[in-house]
Amino acid sequence: MKRNEQLIENTWKIEDIYPNLDVFYEELENAKKQSKELLKYKDHLKDASSLYAYLKKYEELSERLYTLDCYTSLLSDQDGSNAFYQDLKGKANIVVTEIHSQQAFFEVELLKLSDVETYFEKEPGLKRYKRFIQDIYRLKPYTLSMEKEELLAGCQDIFSSSERAFYILNDVDTKFEDVIDAKGNVLPLTTGSYVDYLESADETLRKSAFENMYAAYGKVQNTMASLLNSQCKMLKYQSDLRGYSNALEASTNKNGVPSSVYKNLIAQVHKDIAPLHKYMNVRKKALNKDKLNMYDLYVPLVKEFDKKITFETAKQEALASVSLLGKEYVEAYEKGLNSRWIDVYENEGKRSGAYSCGVPCHPFVLLNHTDTLRSEFTLAHEMGHAMHSYMSFKHQPFIDSDYKIFVAEVASTCNEALLMHYLLERTTDKKERAYLINYLLEQYRGTMYRQAMLAEFEMLINEEVAKNNTLSAELLNKINHDLNAFYYGEDVIVDAPIDLEWAKIPHLYMNFYLYQYATSFCASMAISQKLLKGNQEDIENYLNFLKGGCSKSPIDLLKMAGVDMTSPQPIHDAICQFDQLVDEFDELINCK
């Protein structure tokens, strides 16, 4: 389907940002003018009044730039084949980059002010920016001289070269051999079709896809290892330069999260690994195999259950599942579903996958809905993000509205948990219940256990680099093999190709990002359990978390919602829930 063939009601209403292109161009020019006006404060941030005057205008400029960037990104993503949209995005990117460079003086000059804490009393308006200022000062011990900071800023393009090279090698130059199914049919293998093949009931197809995928990475493993080694060395260089004890501390501290949270996750998952081994045993029996192979981990265990879920049904059920969150939340959610916040269906040139983009006017959600259970949960997930953005923008000044990555997946996964509860409560069909629980178990395995395993891999390889060891393909393969053996246990054969899994993980170039999927999942499971008990105080606490934006540290915001991620308890509790679900699932699929 071409973009112009989409029904208007199934597309997002981008005119809600700017009614026409004339307004966009006007805002682009306004941003350039405003940035030039702010340059007069360079070398003149001397007191409370000048700091307040600058920040007031800087906040306006930041919101303007953010909106310009969102607008062009949404246009580009709805149809990447549209050259005009790509050109528009390019124009906006140039302006945004130039302005960020022009305003780079601010943080350096701010950190020169020794008595800034007294400014909040001298100029009451500055209290609006207190968190923003304190967050910059929090990193002062790790901030270098202006000359060194300028040198580092100029090296950012060089520092990202390993990541760029990975994407070119992974997305363009790595070619996969066709796969063969049990009937002898030859099928094309792509990164997109790979998971579909692994979910097939056809074991011949699964094995062929698994072996051919990693055979391709085997051919480039030494190059991939060199790129990952360079990435980790770059992290070590920057963390050493700034005075951090290691690269992990440097990455987590940037988001205001202690590195102990990362280590707690891995330690607790190690202690509670038994339920995953139990699940592998249940999976082994369900597939009637003596041992599972790595290509058996994704195939659904409940056969012959295929329920078509239209977008209208998905909307109704997703909305009903959040009814306990109260009037303000539900009314905004319903408005989002029915007022063209969402771009629903696939079209030629449209970006794949799904995401939510928070914009001051209202959030926008990109989907590629396919009338499946997975698509229904994707809707719930992205609307969770959207409502988090909506509540943050509504209740926080722009400067405090952008929530940190550490909490980003909590609201989305919490909505998935509420939808799952809603569906399980209403089904009377044992096969459907088993199907839903199987889906949920895979969420636990993929989002909690697997992401924890990958996070542990990332920690271990950075520790090797810290000891001045080189990350060879042989070393990376061994580390990954040993982790898979530990996590999946004796019922799973760690087939040699899986050793190369590290070579296809783009998140390893995102600097200790992966662990946040697992911690967010555990936090959201804890929160959803509180919400489902119906205690009004717990509901209000969660809504206040959503309204919090980045007005507090991620850890403190989650404490508002009743979850302490500095403790391993939420991780243990999530695994206990997983363990109970494994037992119920085992009983459901084995009852006659």
N, C-alpha and C positions, 0 to 999 in steps of 0.2 A: 504494500500500500504506500502510495506517495503521500507526502505531508498534506498537500492540498485536498486529498481525498478523505482525510479524517473528519468525522462529525465534530462540529465546533464545541459541542457540550463535553466531548471527550478530551479536549485540549485545555492546557492552562491559559489563563487570561493574563498574558504578559503586559497588557495595556494598564493593568493595575499599578505597575511600577512607573512607567512613563506612557501617557496616552498616545504619543506618536514620536517619531524619530527626531522631530524638531526639538522636543523637550530634552531628549537624550543629548543631542549636540550642545544644547544650551547648558546643560548640567556639566558636560565635559569642559566647556570653556570656563564656567564658574569655578570648577575645581582648580584649573590652572591659575586663574586670577587669585583665588583664595590662598593658594600655596605661596604665591609671590608676596602677597600681603603679610603672610606669617614670617617671611624671611627677615622682616624688620626686627624681629625679636632675637635674632641670632646675635650672640654676645651681649644681650640686654636682659637676660633672665636673672635679675638681681634681687628681686624681693617678692613678697606675697602677691601684690597687685599685678605685677607684670606676668607672674606665673599663671595666675587665674585668668588674665586676659588672653594669654596664649592658649591655655587648655580649653577655654570656652570655644574658641575659633577652631582649634585643632580637632575637637570632638565633632563639630559640624562638618569639617573637611573629611574626617575619617568615615563618617556615615555616608557622605556623598560618594566617596571613592568606593566604598563597600557596595553601595547600590549600583553604581556604574558597572562594577565587575560582575555582580550577580546577573544583571540584565543581559550583558553580552554573553555570559556563559550559558544562560538559559536558552537564548536564541541559537547559539552554536550547537547546543546539545539536542535541541528539538529537530535539527536537520544539519548535520555536519557536512552535507554535500553542497550546502548553499554558500557560494563563494562570498557573497555580500556579508553574510553573518560572520564568516571567518575574518574578513577584513575589518569589520566593526570591532570584533573582539581584539584583534591585533592593535587597532588604534587605541582602544581603552587600556590595554596592557602597557603600551608605551607610556601613556600619560600617568598611569598609576605608579609604574616603576620610577619614573622621573620625580614624581612628587615625594615618594618615600625616600628617595635619595636626598632631595632638597631638605626634608625635615629630619634627617638623621642627626643633626646637631643637638636636638632636644635632650635626648637621654644623657649624652655626655655632659651638657651644661647643667642639667638637673642634678647629676651626681656630684657636681662641684659645690652645691649648696650644702653647707654644714649644719644649718639650723632650720631645715625645712619643716621639722615637726612643730615648730612654733608658728608656722604660717597659717595653720588651720584655725587658730584663734584670731590671728590678725585679719584674715580674710575668710569669713564664714562660707562664702561660695566655693572655696577650695575643698570643703568637706565632701562634695560630690565626687571629687577625684582622689580621695584619700587612698582607697584600695589600689587604684591605678598607680599612684606615686609610690606607695609602699611596696608594690610588687617589683617595681624597677629597683628600689633600694635593697630589696631582698637579695638581688643578684649582684649587688655592688662588690662584695668580696671577690667575685669571679669576673669582674669587669676590668679590662685592661686600659692602658693609656689611650688617648684619642688617636695617636699615631698607629698603635698596634690594632685598635679596633677598626680603623680605616683600612689597614692592610688586610685584616681578616675579611672585612666586608668585600674588598676587591677580589678576594680569592674564592668567594662562594660559588662562582661558576666552575672553578677548577675542582672544588670540593664535591660538587655534584656530578662530576664526570663519570665516576664509576656507576652511579645509578642510571645515568643516561645511556651509557654503554650497555648496561644490563638490559634495559628495555629494548634497545635496538637488536641486540643479540637474541633476546627471548621472543620478541613480538614479530621480528622481521626475518632474521637470518636462520632461526632454528626451524627446520622442516621435519614433519612427521610422516612416516610411512603409513599407507592405508592399512586398515584393520580388516579382519575376516571374521564373520560370525559362524555359527554352527551349521548353517545351510550353505556356506561357501560364498556368501555375498561379500563383495569388497566394498568397504565404506571409508569415506575420508575421515581422517583424525585431525581435529583442531583442539585448541585449548578449551573452546566452548563446548564441543561435543564430548570431551573426555569424561566429564562427570556423568553425562547421560549414559554413556557406555558402561561406566562402572556401576550404575544403578540397574543395568539390564539383568534379567533373569538368565540370560544366555552366558554361561561361564566361559565359553570359547571366545566370545566377543569381549568380555571383561579382561580376560588374560591377554588377549591380543592388544587391546588398547593400553593396558598397563605396561606391557613389555615394549611396545613401540614408542610410547611416550618417553619412557626413560632411556631407551636406546638412543633417541635423538639428543637427550641431555648428556648421555655418556660420551658422545662425540665432541662435545664442547666443555666437558667438565673442568679441564685444566684452565681454560680461559675464564670460566665462571668462578673458579676458585681464586684466580688472580684478582678478579674484580672485587670479590667479597673481602679478600685480604686487604686490598687497597682501601675499601670502605672502612674496615675496622681500624686500620692504621690511621686513617684520617680522624676518626673519633678519638683515638688515643692521643693523637697530637693536640687536638683542640682541648681535650679535657686536662691534659698535662699543662698546657699553656695557661689555662685559666685557674689552675691550682686545685682541681678536683682530685679525689683519691683514685677514681677510675671513671671509665666511660659511662657505666651504668648510673653512677651518682650524678654525673653531668646531665644526662638525659632526663632522669626523673625529676631532679631538682628544678629544671626549667619549668615544669608544670606544677611545681609546689607540692610534689609527692615524695615522701621519703623512700629511699631505695629499699628499705626494709619491707615495704609492701610487696615489692617484686619478689624478694626472697621468701617472704611468708607464703606467697602463692605456691611456689615450687616446693617448699618444704612440706606444706600441708597436703598437696596433691600426692607427694611421695608417701606420706603416712596413710593416706586414704586411697591407695591405688587398687585395693582388693575389689571394690564394686565394678571397676572397669574390667578386671579379669573375669569377674562373674558374668558380666554382660557379653564378653567374648565367648564364654562357654555356652551361654544361651543362644547366641548367634550361630555358633558351630553346630549345635544340635538342631536348630531350626533349618539350617541349610543341609543337614544330613552329611556332614563331612567329619573326617577324623581330625583334621587340623584346618584352620582357616588360613587362606593366603591373603596377602595384603590387598588383593583385588576383590576380596569378598566383603570388605568392610562397609561398602556403601549400598549394596543391594537391599531393597526393602524386604522385610521378613514376612509381611502380610500380603499374600498374593490375591489376585482377582478382586481387588477393591479399587474401583476407579470412580470417583465422584466428581462430576462437573460442578464447578462453583463459579457462577457468573459474577461479573463485577458488582452488579446490584446486590446479589446475595452477600458477597464479601463485605460490601459497605454496611449493610444492615447488621450483620453479625459482629463486625469490628466495632461499630458504634454501640451496639447493645452490651458488648463486653466491658466497656468503660463507664457504664451508667453509674457505678458506685462512686465515681470521682466528682460528682456534683455538677450543679447547674452551669457555672462559668465554663468549666472544662468541656462538658458535653455539648453545650450550645456552640462553642467555637469549633469543636470537632465536627459537628454536623454541618456547620457553615462551610468548613473546609471541604467536606465531601461533596457538597452540592453547589458550590460557588466557584468552581473552576480553579481550585488551587492545584488540581492534579492533572497531569498529562498521562492518559491511561494506557493507550495501546502502542504497539510497535509501528514504526513506519520507516521507509527507506532513509538511511542517513542518521536516524535517531541513535543517540548514545545507548549502549546496552546496559543491562542491570537496572538498578534503582537507587535513588537518593532523595534526600530532602535538602532544600536550600532555604535557610531563614532569611527573609528580607523584611525591613521595617514595616512595609504595608501589610504583608502577611506571608507565611511560608509558601513555597512551591514544592511539589512532589513529582518526581519523574518515575514512572512505572513502565513496564512492558508486560502488562497483564495477560495471562494465558488460561484463565478459568480452571486453575489447579489449586490444591491446598497450599502449595508453596507460595503461589501468588497471593492468596488470601493472607497468609502470614507476612508476606512482604508488605502488603498494604498496611497491616497493623503496625509493623515495624517502622515504616517510614512516617506514618502518621504520629507515632510516638515521638520521633525526632521533630516533626513539624510542630506538635503541640508544645514541646520543650522550648523551641524557638519562639513560638507565639507568646507563651507565658513570660519568657525572659524579656522579650522586646516590650511587652505590655507593662511589666512591673519594674523594669530597671532602666536607668539612663543608658544610652547607646554604649557609653564607655564601659559599662559593666554587664552588657547583655550577651556577650559571646562566651558561652560555657566552654570549659576546657575539654580536651580529648578524653581525659581520664573518666569523666562522667557522661560523655556523649552517648555511649551505647546503653546506659542504664534505662532511660525513659523508653527507648525503642524496644529493648528486650522485655521490659516490664509489661508493655502492651501486648507483646506476643504471649507472655505468660497468662495474662488476663483473658486473652482470646482462647487459649488452650483450655483454661478452666471452664469457660463458657461452653465450648463445644463438648467437652467431656461430661459436663453436667447434664447435657441435653440429649446425648445419644443413648439409645437402648439396644443398639446393635453391637454385639460383642466383637465382631470383626472390625467395625468402624472404631470402636474403642481401642482395640489392639493396634490398628493402623495409626491412630492419633498418638498413642503412647510410643510406638516405634519412631514416629517423627520427632517426638520430644526427646527420646533417648539419644537420637542422632544429634539433636541440638546440644545436649550435654556433652556428648563425645567430641563433637566437632568444635564447639565454642569454648568449652572449659578444659577438657583433658588435652585435646590436640594443640590448642593455642598455648597452654601451659608447657607442653613438650617443646614446641617451637621456641617459646620464650627461654626455656632452659638451654636449648641449643645455642641461641643467640648469646646468652650469658657465658656459656662455656667457651665459645669461639673467641669472644672478646677477652676472656681471661688468658687464652693461649697467646693472643697478640700482646697482651700486657706483659707476658713473660718473654717477649721478643721472639716467639715462635712464628713460623710462616704457616699460613693456612693452605696446605696443599689439598688437592682433591682427595688423596688417600686419607688424610687426617679428618677432613670434613665428613667423608663417607663413614669412617669408623665411629665418630661421635654420634652421627645420626642413626647408624645401625644399632648401637648400644642403647640409645634412648628408646627406639621403637621396641626393642626386645624387653626393656624394663616396663614400659607403659602398657604394652598389649599382652604380655605374659606368655605362658607356655602353650596356650591353645592357638597361637598365631605363629605361622612361619614368617620370619622376617626375610622375605624374598629379596635377593640382592639388588634388584632395580630400585627398591625404595630407599636404599642408601643415598641415592642421588636427589632425593626430594628437595633438599636445601637449594639446589641449583635453579629451581623454578619459583621460589618464594620472593616476590618483590618487596614484601614488608621487611625483609632483612636489610634493606637499604633505607629504612625509615626510622632507624635509631631507637631501638627498644620500644616499639609500638605494640607488638603482638600481645604482650601480657595484659594489656588493657581490655582486650576482648574477654578474657577469662575473668578478670576482676569485676568488670561491668556486669557480666552474666551472673556471677555469684551475688553481687549487690542487688541486682534486679530480682533474683529469685527470693531473696530475703524480704525485699520491699513488697513484692506481690503477695507473699504469704501474710504479711501484716495487713495489707489492703483488703484481702479476701475475708478477714475476720470481721470487717465492718466497723472497727473502732474509729470513731470520728476524729479523734486526736491524731491517729496514725495517718488518716487520709489528709488532714490539714498539713501535717508535717511533710508529706510527700508533695503536696501542691506548693508548699513554700520552697521546697527544693527546686521544683520546676521553675518557680518565679525567680530563683536566686541568681540566674545567669552565672557570672564569674565574680559576684560581689564578695565571696569568701573563697578560701582555698577549696579544691575539690574534696579533700578529706573532710573538712568542716561542713561542706554542703551535704555530703552523704550522711554525716552524723545528724544533721537536721532531719533527715528522712529516717533516722533510727538505725543506721548501719555504720559500724566502725570498721573500715577496711585496713586500719593499722593492726587489727586483730585477725588471727586466722579463723575465728569462729564462723563468719559468713561463708567461707570456703568449705569448711567442714559441714555446715548445715546444708549447703547446696548438694554436696556429695551424698549426704544421708538421704535427701529427697530422691536423688538419682538411684540409690540403692533400693529404696522402696519401690520405685517405678520398675526396676529390673525384675523384682520379685513378682509384681502384679502382671507384667508383660509375659513372663515365663508361664505363669498360671493360665493366662488368657489363651496363649497359643497352644497349650498342651491339654486344655480341657476338651473333652469329647462331647 
